[in-house]
Amino acid sequence: MGYVPFTTEGAELFFQLISAWYEQKSLIITSNLEFSQWNRIFGDSRLTAALVDRVIHHAHILNFTGDSFRITHALSRNN
């Protein structure tokens, strides 16, 4: 998530899905944005806070840093 913002309706539907799955199902979300920037995706600070609260509760958060493997690999092929 993070490349294209959700519409208001899309953000609300996504929140409903997350709420329905909360503590019931496993979920994997990848994003190029930190949680503090998710409001740019969902547009509503209350909805975003509630969504992040549910997503991070019981979560295993993996933060990857460094150069992109795909960019590094593509650049090595061009040399």
Z-matrix of the N, CA and C atoms (Angstrom, degrees):
N
C 1 1.443
C 2 1.520 1 108.66
N 3 1.294 2 115.60 1 147.67
C 4 1.443 3 119.18 2 173.84
C 5 1.503 4 114.97 3 132.35
N 6 1.309 5 116.99 4 -15.41
C 7 1.459 6 119.27 5 -177.69
C 8 1.522 7 111.83 6 -83.64
N 9 1.322 8 117.21 7 -39.38
C 10 1.458 9 121.79 8 -177.04
C 11 1.527 10 108.10 9 -127.91
N 12 1.331 11 118.08 10 125.62
C 13 1.471 12 120.03 11 179.28
C 14 1.528 13 111.41 12 -65.86
N 15 1.323 14 115.94 13 149.59
C 16 1.452 15 122.22 14 174.59
C 17 1.531 16 109.08 15 -77.10
N 18 1.313 17 117.23 16 149.65
C 19 1.460 18 120.57 17 167.82
C 20 1.526 19 106.89 18 -71.12
N 21 1.312 20 117.27 19 166.45
C 22 1.463 21 120.40 20 177.81
C 23 1.525 22 110.07 21 -57.46
N 24 1.323 23 116.26 22 -46.24
C 25 1.468 24 120.47 23 179.95
C 26 1.528 25 110.79 24 -64.66
N 27 1.318 26 117.16 25 -41.06
C 28 1.461 27 121.05 26 179.32
C 29 1.520 28 111.89 27 -63.65
N 30 1.334 29 116.55 28 -41.54
C 31 1.465 30 120.75 29 178.66
C 32 1.521 31 110.81 30 -64.13
N 33 1.326 32 116.80 31 -41.34
C 34 1.460 33 120.51 32 178.96
C 35 1.522 34 111.69 33 -66.36
N 36 1.322 35 117.41 34 -40.49
C 37 1.458 36 120.84 35 177.27
C 38 1.530 37 111.42 36 -65.59
N 39 1.333 38 116.74 37 -40.63
C 40 1.461 39 120.63 38 178.23
C 41 1.529 40 110.11 39 -63.25
N 42 1.337 41 116.69 40 -41.50
C 43 1.462 42 120.49 41 177.29
C 44 1.523 43 110.41 42 -61.62
N 45 1.316 44 117.61 43 -42.44
C 46 1.467 45 120.79 44 178.80
C 47 1.526 46 110.85 45 -61.45
N 48 1.319 47 116.96 46 -40.54
C 49 1.462 48 121.58 47 177.58
C 50 1.525 49 110.51 48 -62.76
N 51 1.329 50 116.60 49 -49.19
C 52 1.470 51 120.81 50 179.48
C 53 1.524 52 110.09 51 -60.57
N 54 1.324 53 117.09 52 -42.36
C 55 1.468 54 120.73 53 179.52
C 56 1.520 55 111.48 54 -63.40
N 57 1.322 56 117.30 55 -40.94
C 58 1.464 57 120.98 56 179.61
C 59 1.525 58 111.35 57 -67.00
N 60 1.305 59 117.19 58 -35.02
C 61 1.458 60 121.75 59 -178.93
C 62 1.523 61 113.21 60 -85.92
N 63 1.320 62 117.58 61 -13.61
C 64 1.466 63 122.74 62 -175.24
C 65 1.529 64 110.46 63 -51.78
N 66 1.308 65 116.23 64 122.01
C 67 1.459 66 126.14 65 -179.22
C 68 1.535 67 112.99 66 61.16
N 69 1.337 68 118.03 67 16.96
C 70 1.462 69 121.73 68 179.13
C 71 1.527 70 112.48 69 -118.22
N 72 1.322 71 116.79 70 -33.53
C 73 1.462 72 121.11 71 -174.41
C 74 1.520 73 110.09 72 -134.77
N 75 1.319 74 115.38 73 161.84
C 76 1.463 75 121.33 74 174.37
C 77 1.520 76 109.15 75 -87.19
N 78 1.311 77 115.10 76 150.62
C 79 1.460 78 120.30 77 -176.06
C 80 1.521 79 108.96 78 -147.38
N 81 1.314 80 115.59 79 137.42
C 82 1.461 81 121.24 80 173.96
C 83 1.520 82 107.11 81 -120.29
N 84 1.328 83 115.56 82 126.11
C 85 1.461 84 121.56 83 177.16
C 86 1.521 85 107.40 84 -125.73
N 87 1.307 86 116.71 85 132.46
C 88 1.459 87 120.51 86 173.12
C 89 1.520 88 108.18 87 -116.60
N 90 1.316 89 114.88 88 144.12
C 91 1.461 90 119.93 89 -179.01
C 92 1.517 91 108.94 90 -153.36
N 93 1.313 92 114.90 91 150.24
C 94 1.456 93 119.65 92 174.34
C 95 1.527 94 110.82 93 -94.16
N 96 1.336 95 117.09 94 6.19
C 97 1.460 96 121.92 95 -179.43
C 98 1.522 97 111.23 96 -114.29
N 99 1.328 98 115.29 97 147.64
C 100 1.454 99 120.61 98 172.37
C 101 1.528 100 108.20 99 -72.81
N 102 1.334 101 117.02 100 157.99
C 103 1.459 102 120.37 101 179.89
C 104 1.527 103 111.84 102 -54.71
N 105 1.318 104 117.16 103 -35.91
C 106 1.463 105 120.46 104 -178.66
C 107 1.528 106 112.44 105 -63.75
N 108 1.313 107 117.39 106 -16.63
C 109 1.466 108 121.64 107 -179.23
C 110 1.530 109 112.76 108 -102.58
N 111 1.317 110 117.67 109 0.97
C 112 1.455 111 120.37 110 -177.40
C 113 1.524 112 112.95 111 -66.35
N 114 1.320 113 117.49 112 -20.48
C 115 1.464 114 119.08 113 177.29
C 116 1.529 115 110.72 114 -59.71
N 117 1.322 116 117.12 115 -27.89
C 118 1.475 117 120.32 116 176.47
C 119 1.521 118 111.08 117 -65.18
N 120 1.310 119 118.04 118 -27.51
C 121 1.462 120 122.22 119 -179.90
C 122 1.527 121 110.58 120 -81.53
N 123 1.338 122 115.86 121 -43.73
C 124 1.459 123 120.43 122 -171.15
C 125 1.528 124 113.68 123 -99.00
N 126 1.317 125 118.09 124 -20.46
C 127 1.453 126 121.67 125 172.63
C 128 1.511 127 117.03 126 76.99
N 129 1.294 128 119.00 127 -10.89
C 130 1.464 129 122.12 128 -178.91
C 131 1.525 130 107.85 129 -126.05
N 132 1.322 131 117.04 130 118.19
C 133 1.467 132 120.08 131 -173.34
C 134 1.525 133 112.76 132 -65.85
N 135 1.323 134 118.85 133 -35.85
C 136 1.474 135 120.79 134 178.52
C 137 1.525 136 111.24 135 -68.05
N 138 1.317 137 115.68 136 -46.14
C 139 1.458 138 120.24 137 179.08
C 140 1.521 139 109.56 138 -61.84
N 141 1.325 140 116.92 139 -43.53
C 142 1.467 141 120.83 140 179.85
C 143 1.520 142 111.26 141 -61.88
N 144 1.326 143 117.33 142 -45.29
C 145 1.468 144 120.97 143 179.85
C 146 1.526 145 110.83 144 -61.60
N 147 1.329 146 117.44 145 -43.39
C 148 1.458 147 120.98 146 179.41
C 149 1.526 148 110.92 147 -66.04
N 150 1.319 149 116.95 148 -39.45
C 151 1.457 150 121.40 149 179.79
C 152 1.527 151 110.63 150 -66.34
N 153 1.332 152 116.75 151 -47.77
C 154 1.474 153 120.66 152 179.60
C 155 1.520 154 110.12 153 -61.73
N 156 1.335 155 117.14 154 -39.83
C 157 1.458 156 121.60 155 178.64
C 158 1.530 157 110.59 156 -56.69
N 159 1.318 158 117.07 157 -45.30
C 160 1.465 159 120.91 158 -179.59
C 161 1.530 160 111.81 159 -71.87
N 162 1.318 161 116.79 160 -38.03
C 163 1.467 162 120.39 161 -178.00
C 164 1.529 163 111.24 162 -67.49
N 165 1.320 164 118.36 163 -41.11
C 166 1.469 165 119.18 164 -173.96
C 167 1.526 166 113.73 165 -86.79
N 168 1.336 167 117.67 166 -14.50
C 169 1.460 168 119.64 167 177.70
C 170 1.529 169 108.90 168 -66.89
N 171 1.292 170 117.86 169 124.65
C 172 1.476 171 124.83 170 -176.90
C 173 1.537 172 112.63 171 68.51
N 174 1.325 173 118.44 172 14.96
C 175 1.470 174 121.01 173 -174.20
C 176 1.527 175 112.42 174 -84.33
N 177 1.298 176 114.14 175 155.78
C 178 1.460 177 123.28 176 166.73
C 179 1.526 178 104.42 177 -110.43
N 180 1.311 179 116.27 178 108.03
C 181 1.466 180 120.81 179 -176.09
C 182 1.519 181 108.87 180 -99.31
N 183 1.310 182 115.49 181 124.19
C 184 1.460 183 121.96 182 177.90
C 185 1.517 184 107.72 183 -109.78
N 186 1.311 185 116.01 184 124.60
C 187 1.458 186 121.15 185 179.96
C 188 1.524 187 108.09 186 -113.34
N 189 1.300 188 115.87 187 116.73
C 190 1.454 189 121.21 188 -179.76
C 191 1.523 190 108.87 189 -100.63
N 192 1.309 191 115.86 190 132.63
C 193 1.462 192 120.96 191 178.01
C 194 1.525 193 108.55 192 -125.55
N 195 1.302 194 115.06 193 166.46
C 196 1.454 195 119.25 194 178.74
C 197 1.512 196 111.82 195 106.36
N 198 1.316 197 114.31 196 -173.46
C 199 1.453 198 120.67 197 -178.14
C 200 1.523 199 111.22 198 -71.99
N 201 1.301 200 115.19 199 149.73
C 202 1.451 201 121.90 200 177.15
C 203 1.524 202 109.77 201 -69.20
N 204 1.326 203 117.20 202 131.13
C 205 1.459 204 121.54 203 177.69
C 206 1.519 205 109.76 204 -61.58
N 207 1.325 206 117.71 205 -43.00
C 208 1.468 207 120.78 206 -177.46
C 209 1.516 208 111.74 207 -63.74
N 210 1.315 209 117.82 208 -42.63
C 211 1.467 210 119.94 209 179.62
C 212 1.520 211 110.13 210 -67.06
N 213 1.340 212 116.71 211 -44.78
C 214 1.457 213 120.51 212 179.12
C 215 1.530 214 110.59 213 -59.60
N 216 1.325 215 116.95 214 -44.28
C 217 1.458 216 121.92 215 -179.35
C 218 1.549 217 110.77 216 -64.83
N 219 1.323 218 116.38 217 -42.52
C 220 1.459 219 120.04 218 179.83
C 221 1.524 220 111.06 219 -65.28
N 222 1.331 221 116.75 220 -40.30
C 223 1.469 222 119.88 221 179.69
C 224 1.530 223 111.36 222 -67.98
N 225 1.333 224 117.69 223 -34.85
C 226 1.466 225 119.83 224 179.94
C 227 1.525 226 111.56 225 -69.56
N 228 1.326 227 118.13 226 -27.95
C 229 1.457 228 120.95 227 178.09
C 230 1.529 229 111.31 228 -73.86
N 231 1.321 230 117.09 229 -26.92
C 232 1.460 231 121.15 230 -178.43
C 233 1.534 232 112.70 231 -80.19
N 234 1.308 233 118.02 232 -12.35
C 235 1.472 234 120.34 233 -178.05
C 236 1.497 235 111.72 234 -91.22
